[in-house]
């Protein structure tokens, strides 16, 4: 079984913030069963969420807008929802900035050292190794609340 380096960093963030999670509606986005940019019956049926977890979903730039479209739909149900996402830096040329602006969202970069994830070996997993992983919290821009 392969574990993506980003998954361990997101798990560390969850562990670090575990005391704030009880009572929260948390949606883990999985690869299977979700087509980015497509609002399915299952997506329509979801209750409002407080936190959306998404590890390494920003993998291919051509999917970035579809991902944010889906997140935007979920944010409509709860404007205070946050997307907690980790991604592996694959190109310095890739950016979410214009798409975040288009969808009236903001992104806060969370320093890995702020939740003890700035190591090559988190929780004895040998991950994330030497990969460059970033932690983001995406939400609606303040003026849209």
MARTI-887118 format. One record per residue (C-alpha): residue number from 0; x negated, y, z. Coordinates in pm, 1 decimal, m for minus. Example, Ala and Ser with C-alpha at 12.3 -4.5 7.8 and 13.67 -1.06 7.14 Angstrom:
<atoms>
ATOM, 0, m1230.0, m450.0, 780.0
ATOM, 1, m1367.0, m106.0, 714.0
</atoms>
This chain:
<atoms>
ATOM, 0, 0.0, 0.0, 0.0
ATOM, 1, m132.6, 341.6, m96.7
ATOM, 2, m72.6, 646.1, 121.4
ATOM, 3, m113.9, 982.6, m48.1
ATOM, 4, m348.2, 1218.8, 136.8
ATOM, 5, m70.6, 1479.1, 162.4
ATOM, 6, 156.6, 1242.1, 354.4
ATOM, 7, m82.3, 1224.1, 648.2
ATOM, 8, m111.6, 1602.5, 667.0
ATOM, 9, 268.6, 1644.0, 664.0
ATOM, 10, 300.9, 1371.9, 929.8
ATOM, 11, 48.8, 1560.6, 1144.1
ATOM, 12, 254.5, 1880.7, 1103.8
ATOM, 13, 567.9, 1693.7, 1212.4
ATOM, 14, 386.9, 1546.2, 1511.9
ATOM, 15, 254.3, 1887.6, 1610.6
ATOM, 16, 608.6, 2034.6, 1593.8
ATOM, 17, 792.1, 1728.5, 1728.3
ATOM, 18, 941.9, 1915.1, 2024.7
ATOM, 19, 1125.2, 2154.5, 1791.1
ATOM, 20, 1287.9, 1875.0, 1587.5
ATOM, 21, 1554.7, 1722.6, 1817.6
ATOM, 22, 1899.3, 1830.9, 1702.5
ATOM, 23, 1774.2, 1940.8, 1359.9
ATOM, 24, 1911.4, 1799.9, 1035.5
ATOM, 25, 1600.1, 1682.2, 850.1
ATOM, 26, 1600.1, 1557.1, 491.8
ATOM, 27, 1303.4, 1357.3, 367.0
ATOM, 28, 1272.5, 1388.5, m8.6
ATOM, 29, 1170.9, 1060.0, m165.4
ATOM, 30, 1055.2, 979.9, m514.3
ATOM, 31, 1327.9, 722.9, m571.3
ATOM, 32, 1685.3, 844.6, m609.2
ATOM, 33, 1626.2, 1211.9, m680.5
ATOM, 34, 1587.3, 1380.4, m1015.0
ATOM, 35, 1449.9, 1730.8, m969.3
ATOM, 36, 1674.3, 1996.6, m1118.8
ATOM, 37, 1975.8, 1762.7, m1134.2
ATOM, 38, 2257.2, 1808.6, m882.7
ATOM, 39, 2384.7, 1455.4, m832.0
ATOM, 40, 2689.4, 1337.7, m637.3
ATOM, 41, 2456.2, 1225.8, m356.8
ATOM, 42, 2300.2, 1570.9, m342.2
ATOM, 43, 2644.9, 1734.8, m340.5
ATOM, 44, 2752.0, 1510.4, m52.0
ATOM, 45, 2460.5, 1605.5, 172.9
ATOM, 46, 2549.9, 1812.4, 478.4
ATOM, 47, 2355.2, 2132.8, 543.6
ATOM, 48, 1993.1, 2066.5, 637.4
ATOM, 49, 1758.0, 2256.5, 867.6
ATOM, 50, 1432.2, 2115.7, 732.3
ATOM, 51, 1345.9, 1949.6, 401.9
ATOM, 52, 1028.9, 1737.8, 403.7
ATOM, 53, 847.1, 1701.2, 73.6
ATOM, 54, 498.5, 1556.5, 51.4
ATOM, 55, 302.2, 1605.9, m270.7
ATOM, 56, 603.6, 1694.3, m486.9
ATOM, 57, 419.2, 1980.6, m658.0
ATOM, 58, 224.7, 1734.7, m871.3
ATOM, 59, 292.4, 1851.0, m1228.0
ATOM, 60, 346.7, 2220.8, m1313.4
ATOM, 61, 625.4, 2139.2, m1561.0
ATOM, 62, 829.3, 2008.1, m1263.4
ATOM, 63, 777.8, 2307.0, m1032.0
ATOM, 64, 1090.7, 2496.0, m1139.1
ATOM, 65, 1312.1, 2186.7, m1123.8
ATOM, 66, 1186.8, 2122.4, m769.9
ATOM, 67, 1262.9, 2479.4, m662.6
ATOM, 68, 1603.3, 2463.4, m835.3
ATOM, 69, 1693.0, 2160.7, m624.2
ATOM, 70, 1560.2, 2325.3, m308.2
ATOM, 71, 1757.3, 2640.8, m392.1
ATOM, 72, 2076.0, 2433.1, m415.9
ATOM, 73, 2008.3, 2286.2, m70.3
ATOM, 74, 1932.1, 2633.6, 66.8
ATOM, 75, 2275.7, 2751.6, m45.9
ATOM, 76, 2425.3, 2515.3, 213.5
ATOM, 77, 2209.6, 2662.4, 491.5
ATOM, 78, 2023.7, 2986.3, 409.6
ATOM, 79, 1791.2, 2928.7, 707.5
ATOM, 80, 1665.1, 2590.7, 584.3
ATOM, 81, 1291.0, 2550.0, 541.3
ATOM, 82, 1100.6, 2329.4, 299.0
ATOM, 83, 797.8, 2181.6, 473.7
ATOM, 84, 567.9, 2068.5, 197.3
ATOM, 85, 212.7, 1951.6, 154.2
ATOM, 86, 36.1, 1941.2, m177.3
ATOM, 87, m302.6, 1841.4, m306.3
ATOM, 88, m484.8, 2118.4, m490.7
ATOM, 89, m542.1, 1986.5, m841.2
ATOM, 90, m602.2, 2314.0, m1026.5
ATOM, 91, m675.3, 2666.9, m910.5
ATOM, 92, m471.2, 2788.1, m1209.0
ATOM, 93, m140.9, 2646.2, m1079.6
ATOM, 94, 84.7, 2881.2, m884.1
ATOM, 95, 438.2, 2892.1, m747.1
ATOM, 96, 438.6, 3269.4, m702.0
ATOM, 97, 645.5, 3370.8, m1007.3
ATOM, 98, 897.3, 3090.0, m951.4
ATOM, 99, 935.3, 3174.6, m583.2
ATOM, 100, 1008.1, 3534.0, m681.9
ATOM, 101, 1258.2, 3420.0, m946.3
ATOM, 102, 1447.2, 3203.1, m694.1
ATOM, 103, 1426.7, 3467.9, m416.3
ATOM, 104, 1207.3, 3251.1, m196.6
ATOM, 105, 893.9, 3309.5, 3.3
ATOM, 106, 609.0, 3081.1, 93.1
ATOM, 107, 396.9, 3081.1, 405.4
ATOM, 108, 64.5, 2901.8, 387.5
ATOM, 109, 3.7, 2718.7, 716.9
ATOM, 110, m366.3, 2686.9, 803.8
ATOM, 111, m451.3, 2321.4, 863.9
ATOM, 112, m652.8, 2405.7, 1174.0
ATOM, 113, m334.6, 2546.2, 1334.3
ATOM, 114, m200.3, 2190.2, 1371.0
ATOM, 115, m523.7, 1989.5, 1391.9
ATOM, 116, m515.0, 1872.8, 1029.2
ATOM, 117, m844.1, 2026.7, 921.8
ATOM, 118, m1032.1, 1697.0, 949.6
ATOM, 119, m1123.1, 1431.7, 693.8
ATOM, 120, m971.7, 1160.0, 915.2
ATOM, 121, m632.8, 1233.8, 1072.7
ATOM, 122, m499.6, 974.8, 1319.7
ATOM, 123, m768.7, 723.5, 1220.9
ATOM, 124, m620.1, 700.7, 870.1
ATOM, 125, m935.2, 797.3, 675.8
ATOM, 126, m708.9, 1057.8, 513.9
ATOM, 127, m691.8, 1315.3, 369.2
ATOM, 128, m1059.2, 1245.3, 310.8
ATOM, 129, m1228.5, 1505.4, 95.1
ATOM, 130, m909.4, 1604.0, m87.0
ATOM, 131, m802.0, 1966.4, m56.3
ATOM, 132, m452.2, 1960.8, 89.3
ATOM, 133, m239.5, 2265.8, 167.2
ATOM, 134, 61.7, 2299.6, 396.9
ATOM, 135, 345.8, 2530.2, 291.0
ATOM, 136, 672.3, 2642.3, 446.3
ATOM, 137, 912.5, 2771.8, 181.8
ATOM, 138, 1234.1, 2955.0, 267.5
ATOM, 139, 1457.1, 3227.8, 131.3
ATOM, 140, 1291.7, 3567.5, 115.0
ATOM, 141, 1387.1, 3782.1, 416.0
ATOM, 142, 1596.5, 4031.2, 223.8
ATOM, 143, 1826.2, 3752.5, 102.4
ATOM, 144, 1944.3, 3659.1, 453.5
</atoms>
